[in-house]
């Protein structure tokens, strides 16, 4: 297979995770999936490679439903490659975590459950959809071709409902518990790197915060305005009878602090959504977040309000007591880039179009498609070093920055050029192509 020389080292980085034959087929599936349009099935990838008449096509299905390789090892290799490429040694690694729903049907998909559909629901309307729910972890990085932060997925974990867990005979794990296991794995994989884990309200859990502190990982998430916050416990000089207190006096709710006339607000320009800045008022402090039955969690809380009153007052917390408030706001704002990744993965990488029903194939295919998003960004990054990254322009949609659609088109163009065309020795402007390759190209365009 003819490939651009720049992307071969990117693919070779994953070679230790596979046997030789499996690796060769995996590379073909990767390239075929990137070139394919519409559904991202194994047969669509083979058609995109011009292997529509491959007699041993079932061997490519075996890569997903039978071959022995570990998705966790591939995730570790991808994470290490992303950090080595986009994160300067010693800088913090910001990791965004969120769940997304893959709509799937079929009686043979055993781990399907009914979940809240966030895309169809609102604050007043609750919509439940059958499908697979994935917990996705992504590295948030800044790239040179756009001012927007990119969330590059590297690990996806399949969640199950309590009913499905009981049917499978397995103990049910909540989102916070699965995230805690991933935090331990992250700390072991990125030893020596400061890690900031950013999530939404589902990750504002005291037990998860305590685990992050033990693993030296900073957790940033929203905080309820009625959270039970306390002062540090009073330690008497003389020893007294009974257990020492865990917390001190109860602090006012943050909702009360936000409305109090004695609250001291500071105004500054902070990073905001859409790669912009905004002028916001904020006040902060430290406290012990405590709930009966769990040890107290030391946090830095932050209240943010809009001086114009158009946006609602919100509260956030960080397990790093010394984190500056503007940095805390910036950490949480970049979390939204993962939602953009979900939408672009569905639009351009065919999430929800795969048709596997084997448990092993399902648990490999969707994480692989999310990983393709990061893989496309890595390929575009190494390919654009010697040339300018093209940004598609139209009369009705001028774009100042390249989007993921431009990256995917750029990578596809480079792969097609190396696979099909040869430059004429007599005239460099003439590209020669064989009849078989011409038929392959027409099939890929028209199919």
N, C-alpha and C positions, 0 to 999 in steps of 0.2 A: 504494500500500500504506500503510495507516494504522499507524503505529508510535508508541510513546511518544517524546515530544520529547527525553527525556534520552539515549536510546540512539542517536539519529540521528547526533550528533557522533562516537560511537564507531565506527560503520560508515563514516562519511565519512572517517575517518582513513586508510582503506585505498583510497580512490578513486584516488589517483595510480598505483596498481599495475595498474590495469585500463583498457581502453578503455570508453567510455561504455556500449555495449550489453552488454558482458561484465560490467560492474559491476552493472547493473540485474539481470541474471540471477543473479549471484553473491549479491546481497543476498537475492533470493527463495529461493535454495537454503539460505542461512544460516538464515533465519527458518523455512523449512519443515523443516530438519533439527532445529532446536531444538524445534519443536512435535511432531515425529513421535515415535512409540513403536515399539519393536522394531527392525527392520532400518533402517539408515541408507543407503538407496539414493536415487538421484535420483527415482525414481518415488514412493517413500515421502514424500519432501519435497514433491513436487507434490500428492500426495493430501492432505497436511496443510494445504496452502494452498488447498484446494478447486479445484485445477486438474486434476482427474482426467480431464476431457474436453478438455484442451489438445491441439490438433492438431499443433502444432509442438514437441512434447515433446523431440524429438531435439536441438533447439538447446540445451537445458539440459545434455545430456550433453557437448556440445561445449565447455562451460566447463572440463571436466576433461580431456578427451582431445584437444582440438584448439586451443583458444583460446591466444593468445600472451600469457602473463603469467608472471612469474618468482616461484617460491615463495620464493626467497631474499630478494627485495625485500619480499614480504609478511611474512616472518619478521623482517626488520629493522624494519618499521613496527610490528609487534606488540611487539617487544622495546622499542622506544623508547616506546611508549604505556604498557607495563607499568612501566617504570622511572620515567617521568614521573608516573604515578599513585600508585605505592606506595613509591617510594624517595625519600627526602629528598636534595636536591642536596648532593653531597659525601660522602654516606655510601657504605659499601661495597655492592656488588652481589654477593650470594651466588647462585651458579649451580650447580645439581645436575645431574649427568649420569649416565645409566644406559642400559642396553639393555633392550628388551622384545621378546617374540616375538609376532608376529601369525600365528596358525594359518591357513594358506591352502592350498588344493589346486587342482589343475587343470594340465594340460599346457601351457596357453598362458601361464601366469605364469612368465616365463623366469628371474626372479631368485629364485625359491623355492629354498631349500636345507634341509638337515637340520641343526638346531641343538639344543643342549642345552635342554631344557624345564625351567626353574627352578621352575615351579609344580608339576610332577609329579615332579621329582627330589629326592633327598635326599643326605646325605653318603655313604650306602652304595649308593644306587640311582641309576643314570644313565639318564635317559629322553631319547631323541632324537625330535624332532617336526619335520615338514616345515612350513615357513612362511617368513615374511619377518621379518627381525630389524632393528629400528629403534634408532638411537642418538638419544636424546631429551635435549635441553637445556631446563632449566626455571629460571625465576627463583623463588627462595624468598623469600616476603614474609610479613609479619604484617599481618592485617586486623583491623578493629575488632570484628567480630561473633564471633570465636572466639579462644581462646588457642593453638590449634594453628597451626603454620606451614603455609602453602599453597605447593605447587610448581606454578607456572604455566608450562606448556610453550610455547615459542615457535619451536623449531627441531627438526626430525626428519630424520635422514639414514638412507637405506637402506644396510645393510651386505650384503655378499655373501661367500660361502665362497670359498676358493681355487679349488675346482673350478668354480664358477659364473663366477668372474672369468676363468679361463682359457677357458671356453667362450664368453664374451662378447668375448674378445680384449682385455681390459683388465688392467693391472697390479693385483695384489691389494694392498689397503690394510688394515692391521690397525686394531683399535679405537683404539689410541694414535695412529696416523698420522692417521686421520680426525678424532679429537679435536684434534690439533695444528692441522689446517687450520681447524677451528672456532674455536680460541683466537685465531688471527691475525685472523679475521673479527670476533670479539667485541671485541678490542682496538681495531680500526678503527671499529666501530660505537659503542662506549661510550668514546670518547676522553675522558679526564679523570676517569673513575670508577674507584675501586679495585675490582678484581674478585677474588673468591674462587671458585675452581672446586673442587667437592667431588665425589669419586667413590669407588667401591669398589676392591677389590684389582686389578681389570683396568686401572686407571689409575695404579697404582704402578709407573711406568716411568721410568727415568732420562732417556731422550731427551725424553719429554713434560715432565718437570720442568725440563729445561734450556731447552726452548722457552718454557715459561711464565715462566721468569725473564727471558728476553730480551724477552718481551712485557709484562713487569711485571704478571703475573697470578700470584696465590698459588694453588698447588695443594695440596690437603689430601686425603689418602687413607690407607688402612691400610698398615702396614709389616710385612713378615715378621720374625719373631723371629730368623731366622738371616741377616738382611741383612748384607752385607759393608760395615761402617762403618770409617772410617779417621780418623786425626788429620790436621790440616793438614801439608803437607810442610815439612821443615826447610830453611831457606834459609841456606847457609853465608855467612860474611862475605867470604871470598875466592872468586873464580871458580874453579870446578873443571871438569874435562873431562867431556864427555858431556852427555846431555840432563838437564835439571833434573827432579827427581822430581815426579810428579803428586799423590801422597798421602804421608802419613807412616806411622806405625806402625798396625797393625791393632788396632782396639778390640774388646773382648769382645762376643760376641753378646748381643742384648737378652734372649734366654732365660736366659743366664748372669747378666745384670744383675738380672733379676727375682727370681732365687733367691739372690743373694748377700746375705750378712748385713751387708755394709758399705754397701749401697745406702741412700741417704737418701730416705725417702718423705715426701711432704707430703700432708696430709689436708684436703680442702675439699669444700664442697657445690657441685656443678656441674650444669649443665643436662643433662637426660636425656630418654629417649624418652617419648612420650605427653604432652608439655608439662609434665613433672614435673622434680623435682630429685632428686639422689642424692648420698650421701656416698661419695667415692672417694679412694683413695690414688693419687698420681701422682709420677713422677720424670721429669726431662727433661734434655736436653743437646743440643749441636750436634756435627755430624760431617760427613764427606764420604762420601756414598754412591757407591761405585765398582764398576764391572764392567769387565773387560778389553775394550778396543775402544771405550769411550766416555769422554768427559771426566767427571771427578767432579762430583757434584751436592751443593752445600752444603744441608743440611737441618737442621731442628730436629725431633728425635725425641721421642716422648712415650710412656711406659709408664703404663698405667692398670690398677689392680687393685681388686677388691672387698674391703673389709675383712672382710666376712663369709665370703668364699671361695666364694660361690654362683656368681659369674660368672667366666668365664675371663679371664686377664690378656691384654690386647690392646695393640698398639703402633700408633701413628699417626705421620705426619710432615707437615711443612709446609715449603714452600720459602721462607717468610718466617721468617728466623732470629730475629726480634724478636717474633713472635706469642706472646701469653700462653697458657699451657697451658689455662686454663678456656675461653678463646675458641676454641682449637683443638678442644676437645671439643664445644663448642656448634656449631661449623661442621659437624662430621661428623655429629652427632646429627640435625640438620635434614635431612640427605640422605634419611632414611627417608620424608619427606613425598612424594617422587616415587613411591615404591611405592604409596602411597595414591592418588595421581593416576592411576596405571595401572589400579588396580582399579576406581576409580569411573568412569573413562572407559569401561571395558568394560561396567560395569553400567548406566550411564545414557546413554552417548553412542554405543553400538552399535559399538565397535571389534570387528573380525573379522566384522561382518555385511555389509559392503559387497561388491559382486559385480563390480567392474571387473576386466578382464583386460588392458587396454591398459597398456603400460609407463608412459606419461605419466600416465594416470588413477590408476594405483596409487601413483605417487610423489607425487601431489597429494592423494589422498583421505585416507589415514591421517594425514599431517601436519595436514590441515585439521581432522580430528576431534579430534586432540590440541589444536589451537589453539582449537577451540570451548570446551574446558574453561576456558582463560584468558578467552575472550570472554564466557562466562556470568558469570564472577567480575567482569569489568569492568562488564557491564551491571547486575548486582546492586548493585555499588558505587555507580554513579551513580543508580540508581533508589531506593536506600534512604536517600538524603540527606534527603529530606523526610518519611520515614515509617520506622517500625520494621520491621526485617527479621523476617518471621514464622518461627517455629521449630515444626515440627509436633510435637505432643505426643499421646501415647496412654497408655492405662492401663497397658500392659505395657512401654512403652519411653519413659520420660521422658528428654529430652535437654537438657542445660544450654546447649549451643551449637548454632548452625545448621551443618548439613553441606552438602555440595555438592548433595544431593538437595533440600534446602530452597531453595537458590539457584536451581536449575533450575526448580522449581515456581513460585517467586516471579516469575522472568522470564517464564515461560510465561503466568502469570496476567495480567501486565501487557500482554503482547502480545495475548492473546485479548480482553481488555476493550477495547482500542483498536481492534481489528479488527471486533468483532461488535456491541458494545452501544452504545446511545445513551441518555442519561438523559432521562426524560420532563420536559417543561417544567412540567407541572401538579404532579407529585409526584416529588421527587428520589429517593425510594426505589424508584421503578419504573424498570426498565430495559427498553427496547424493542429488539426484534430482528426482522429480516425473515425471511420463510419460507426464502429461499435460505441466509441465514446460519445459521438454525436447523438446516437439513438438513446444512450443512457441519459444524456443531459435533457433531451426532449421529454423523456419519460418522467424525469424528476420534476420538470417544470409543469407538465400537463397533468400528471397523476393527481 
